[in-house]
């Protein structure tokens, strides 16, 4: 049994060796002195075309060739007649030049002259040359005087282009406050006053609080305030005014103030005007009311809206005199 297995194995090995030798013999045809294969060699080699590789500006190319799948030999032609050791190469093509722009130097960065490079592979063809940084452009940093609330600074220098500090300003300490008495303020009818106290005349920081004097309020005699504040009574009859202070049913108005008084529109009567001292002032009609504007005099004054009867045109009221 062992002898049979051994014999079978030897037979298989012999068959494999015969087939391999035949395969080699089929591709290994004599080339003669010229190195050419016989015309029938294409029928023996299993040739596969390898496509041409185009050359670039950074690498060579190769022409198309053929490879035998059986013996791995290379051929220049499809007939397998011209055997080659390696594919025929094609030379690199020229670079496509483009300019490298120059860059002017500044006071913070170096510059460069222009150069050239390939726009395809970016190989530098003409190396740009470095240009050194230029000097700073000096300008003065203005000084700042110290005050009683802020420190000051001496002058310095900096670059007007990059703003680098070239000469550092030095800090100056705050100065003392300028102490003085707070001016007295007399109380008025409507505003408090004060006396005494001390503060800084520059920054107005208070060191000694003043004593407050309370506003005394108005005191009217014959319709005018006796404290000389310029306020007077304005009495209105059948009329109104907006935005004015009012006390005890009477308006209080400071002399020189522009005042607009209004009277309601009455379709059953004819409006005669706003009368003072027997004089009817000019007026205008705005929407559903009559208006009259005047400047408050330096005395009390009274106005009355006067209407007359549509039938007999007699006055419905007497004239109003100054209060």
C-alpha distance (Angstrom), angle and dihedral (degrees) to the residues before:
residue distance angle dihedral
X1 . . .
X2 3.84 . .
X3 3.77 89.6 .
X4 3.85 90.7 53.9
X5 3.81 94.0 51.8
X6 3.80 91.5 48.0
X7 3.79 91.8 49.6
X8 3.85 91.7 50.3
X9 3.80 91.9 51.1
X10 3.83 92.3 51.2
X11 3.79 91.1 50.6
X12 3.86 91.7 52.4
X13 3.80 92.3 49.7
X14 3.80 91.2 50.0
X15 3.83 91.7 50.8
X16 3.80 92.9 50.5
X17 3.82 92.3 49.2
X18 3.82 91.5 50.2
X19 3.84 92.2 50.8
X20 3.80 93.1 48.1
X21 3.81 92.8 48.4
X22 3.81 90.3 50.2
X23 3.81 90.9 51.6
X24 3.77 91.9 51.9
X25 3.75 91.9 45.9
X26 3.81 91.2 51.4
X27 3.98 93.0 59.7
X28 3.84 96.7 33.3
X29 3.80 101.4 79.0
X30 3.79 119.7 162.3
X31 3.83 114.0 -100.3
X32 3.79 99.8 -161.0
X33 3.81 123.2 -147.5
X34 3.85 94.6 -49.4
X35 3.85 95.2 55.2
X36 3.84 91.5 -125.8
X37 3.77 123.2 134.4
X38 3.78 120.8 -129.4
X39 3.78 115.0 -96.0
X40 3.78 90.2 -108.4
X41 3.82 93.2 59.5
X42 3.82 90.9 91.4
X43 3.76 86.5 66.4
X44 3.81 90.0 54.6
X45 3.84 101.6 43.4
X46 3.80 120.5 66.3
X47 3.83 98.1 -137.2
X48 3.81 125.4 -164.9
X49 3.80 121.4 -172.5
X50 3.80 118.3 -122.9
X51 3.80 109.3 -154.1
X52 3.77 123.4 -120.4
X53 3.82 116.7 -95.4
X54 3.80 112.3 -143.4
X55 3.78 118.2 -129.6
X56 3.82 119.5 -118.2
X57 3.79 133.7 -166.4
X58 3.81 90.1 -93.8
X59 3.85 103.5 39.2
X60 3.83 140.1 29.6
X61 3.78 121.0 -110.3
X62 3.83 132.0 -137.4
X63 3.81 130.9 -133.1
X64 3.79 119.7 -123.7
X65 3.86 115.2 -84.5
X66 3.82 140.9 166.7
X67 3.79 131.7 -112.0
X68 3.82 126.6 -158.6
X69 3.76 110.4 -131.0
X70 3.81 90.5 -155.2
X71 3.80 103.9 50.5
X72 3.85 99.0 12.1
X73 3.82 91.9 -127.7
X74 3.84 120.8 150.1
X75 3.81 125.7 -127.2
X76 3.79 132.6 -172.5
X77 3.80 94.3 -146.4
X78 3.77 137.5 48.6
X79 3.82 91.5 -118.3
X80 3.78 93.0 61.5
X81 3.81 91.6 -125.0
X82 3.84 99.4 121.2
X83 3.76 110.6 58.0
X84 3.82 116.8 -162.8
X85 3.79 133.6 -170.6
X86 3.82 94.4 -139.6
X87 3.82 138.1 -3.7
X88 3.80 116.2 -77.9
X89 3.79 110.0 -103.8
X90 3.81 127.8 -137.1
X91 3.79 122.0 -145.9
X92 3.80 124.0 -104.3
X93 3.79 115.1 -94.7
X94 3.82 122.4 -120.9
X95 3.82 121.5 -84.4
X96 3.79 119.2 -104.4
X97 3.78 103.0 -122.7
X98 3.80 124.0 -143.1
X99 3.78 131.1 170.7
X100 3.80 122.9 -101.8
X101 3.81 103.5 -143.5
X102 3.77 118.0 -123.0
X103 3.81 121.6 -118.0
X104 3.77 122.8 -146.9
X105 3.80 115.7 -130.2
X106 3.81 119.6 -116.0
X107 3.77 133.9 -166.4
X108 3.83 90.2 -90.3
X109 3.83 104.3 34.7
X110 3.80 137.4 40.4
X111 3.81 118.5 -118.1
X112 3.80 134.5 -140.6
X113 3.78 137.5 -137.9
X114 3.78 117.3 -125.5
X115 3.82 120.6 -85.3
X116 3.78 141.9 172.8
X117 3.79 134.7 -108.5
X118 3.77 139.5 170.2
X119 3.79 111.0 -93.4
X120 3.83 90.2 -150.6
X121 3.81 106.3 46.2
X122 3.85 96.4 13.2
X123 3.80 93.1 -130.8
X124 3.83 109.8 161.2
X125 3.81 107.4 -116.1
X126 3.82 99.0 174.4
X127 3.81 112.5 25.7
X128 3.83 114.2 -135.2
X129 3.80 114.3 -124.1
X130 3.79 121.0 -127.2
X131 3.82 118.1 -115.3
X132 3.83 118.1 -154.1
X133 3.81 122.8 -115.8
X134 3.79 116.6 -91.2
X135 3.82 125.6 -124.7
X136 3.81 122.9 -85.8
X137 3.81 119.3 -98.3
X138 3.79 104.0 -122.6
X139 3.79 123.6 -143.1
X140 3.80 132.2 169.8
X141 3.78 123.0 -100.5
X142 3.82 103.5 -144.1
X143 3.77 117.5 -122.7
X144 3.82 121.9 -120.4
X145 3.79 122.6 -145.1
X146 3.81 115.8 -129.6
X147 3.80 119.3 -115.6
X148 3.78 134.1 -166.3
X149 3.84 89.8 -90.8
X150 3.85 104.3 34.5
X151 3.79 137.7 40.1
X152 3.80 118.6 -118.6
X153 3.81 135.3 -141.2
X154 3.77 137.3 -137.5
X155 3.79 117.4 -125.6
X156 3.81 120.7 -86.2
X157 3.78 141.4 174.2
X158 3.80 134.1 -107.2
X159 3.79 139.3 169.3
X160 3.80 110.4 -93.5
X161 3.82 90.2 -150.0
X162 3.82 106.3 46.0
X163 3.85 96.6 13.5
X164 3.81 93.2 -130.5
X165 3.82 109.8 161.3
X166 3.81 108.0 -116.1
X167 3.82 98.7 173.8
X168 3.81 113.3 25.6
X169 3.84 114.8 -135.0
X170 3.81 114.7 -123.4
X171 3.79 121.6 -128.3
X172 3.83 118.7 -114.5
X173 3.83 118.0 -154.1
X174 3.81 122.8 -117.1
X175 3.79 116.9 -90.8
X176 3.82 125.8 -126.4
X177 3.79 122.5 -87.0
X178 3.81 118.5 -97.4
X179 3.79 101.1 -123.5
X180 3.81 120.3 -154.9
X181 3.78 140.1 151.1
X182 3.78 116.7 -84.0
X183 3.84 107.6 -115.8
X184 3.79 112.9 -111.0
X185 3.78 117.4 -110.1
X186 3.79 119.6 -155.2
X187 3.78 116.6 -133.4
X188 3.80 116.4 -115.4
X189 3.77 132.5 -159.5
X190 3.81 91.3 -86.1
X191 3.85 106.5 20.1
X192 3.80 132.4 60.6
X193 3.78 119.2 -122.8
X194 3.81 133.4 -157.7
X195 3.79 142.2 -147.5
X196 3.79 133.7 -156.7
X197 3.80 125.8 3.4
X198 3.79 135.4 123.7
X199 3.82 132.8 -118.5
X200 3.81 144.4 157.8
X201 3.78 108.9 -83.7
X202 3.84 90.4 -147.8
X203 3.81 106.5 45.1
X204 3.85 96.8 14.7
X205 3.79 93.6 -129.9
X206 3.81 105.5 164.2
X207 3.81 117.8 -128.3
X208 3.84 98.5 170.5
X209 3.81 117.9 29.5
X210 3.84 113.7 -128.6
X211 3.80 121.9 -125.4
X212 3.82 112.6 -104.1
X213 3.82 119.9 -129.9
X214 3.78 112.7 -157.3
X215 3.83 122.9 -123.0
X216 3.80 109.5 -99.7
X217 3.79 99.2 -146.8
X218 3.80 128.0 -131.8
X219 3.80 123.5 -53.8
X220 3.77 112.2 -165.4
X221 3.83 125.5 -158.6
X222 3.80 118.1 174.8
X223 3.80 89.4 -6.5
X224 3.86 96.9 -55.3
X225 3.80 130.7 95.4
X226 3.82 110.7 -109.2
X227 3.86 92.1 -148.6
X228 3.80 90.8 75.2
X229 3.81 95.0 -118.2
X230 3.83 90.8 135.5
X231 3.82 96.9 -117.4
X232 3.84 119.0 138.3
X233 3.79 138.3 174.6
X234 3.80 120.2 -92.7
X235 3.80 111.3 -164.1
X236 3.80 117.6 -165.6
X237 3.81 126.6 -170.3
X238 3.81 119.1 -165.6
X239 3.80 87.1 -9.8
X240 3.81 137.9 88.7
X241 3.83 139.5 -155.2
X242 3.81 129.8 -156.0
X243 3.80 130.2 -137.6
X244 3.82 96.5 18.4
X245 3.80 129.6 125.1
X246 3.78 113.1 -109.7
X247 3.78 132.2 -165.2
X248 3.81 130.6 174.6
X249 3.80 89.5 -3.9
X250 3.80 93.3 -56.8
X251 3.79 127.7 105.9
X252 3.82 117.7 -122.0
X253 3.81 112.6 -149.2
X254 3.81 132.0 175.2
X255 3.80 114.5 -125.1
X256 3.81 114.0 -101.0
X257 3.83 93.1 32.7
X258 3.82 117.6 132.2
X259 3.81 108.0 -124.1
X260 3.81 128.5 -168.3
X261 3.81 116.8 -160.6
X262 3.79 124.8 -167.9
X263 3.83 137.2 -156.1
X264 3.78 126.8 -166.5
X265 3.81 120.6 -107.6
X266 3.83 113.0 -112.2
X267 3.84 114.7 -168.2
X268 3.83 91.8 -163.9
X269 3.79 95.0 58.9
X270 3.78 138.1 44.6
X271 3.82 114.8 -116.9
X272 3.80 111.9 -128.3
X273 3.81 98.1 -173.2
X274 3.80 141.3 -107.3
X275 3.79 109.4 -50.6
X276 3.81 130.3 -154.8
X277 3.82 122.5 169.9
X278 3.80 89.8 -9.3
X279 3.80 93.5 -55.2
X280 3.80 120.4 118.0
X281 3.80 109.6 -145.2
X282 3.78 123.8 -144.2
X283 3.79 115.7 -94.1
X284 3.78 142.3 177.5
X285 3.78 133.7 -137.8
X286 3.79 115.9 -124.4
X287 3.79 116.8 -179.6
X288 3.81 108.2 -54.5
X289 3.82 97.8 -12.4
X290 3.80 143.9 59.6
X291 3.82 120.2 -121.5
X292 3.80 136.3 -161.3
X293 3.81 126.8 -179.7
X294 3.81 125.4 -159.6
X295 3.79 140.6 156.9
X296 3.81 115.6 -104.2
X297 3.83 108.8 -112.0
X298 3.82 125.9 -139.3
X299 3.80 91.0 -94.8
X300 3.78 141.7 49.1
X301 3.78 115.3 -72.2
X302 3.81 138.7 -173.7
X303 3.78 131.0 -155.5
X304 3.80 130.4 -171.7
X305 3.77 130.0 -166.5
X306 3.83 105.6 -129.1
X307 3.80 125.1 -158.1
X308 3.83 127.2 -174.8
X309 3.79 129.3 -149.8
X310 3.79 113.7 -95.8
X311 3.83 91.5 -138.4
X312 3.80 107.8 45.3
X313 3.83 98.3 11.6
X314 3.84 89.9 -133.9
X315 3.78 117.2 153.3
X316 3.81 114.4 -97.6
X317 3.80 93.6 -154.9
X318 3.76 142.1 22.1
X319 3.76 123.9 -104.0
X320 3.77 117.3 -90.5
X321 3.77 118.8 -125.1
X322 3.80 127.2 -154.3
X323 3.82 112.0 -73.7
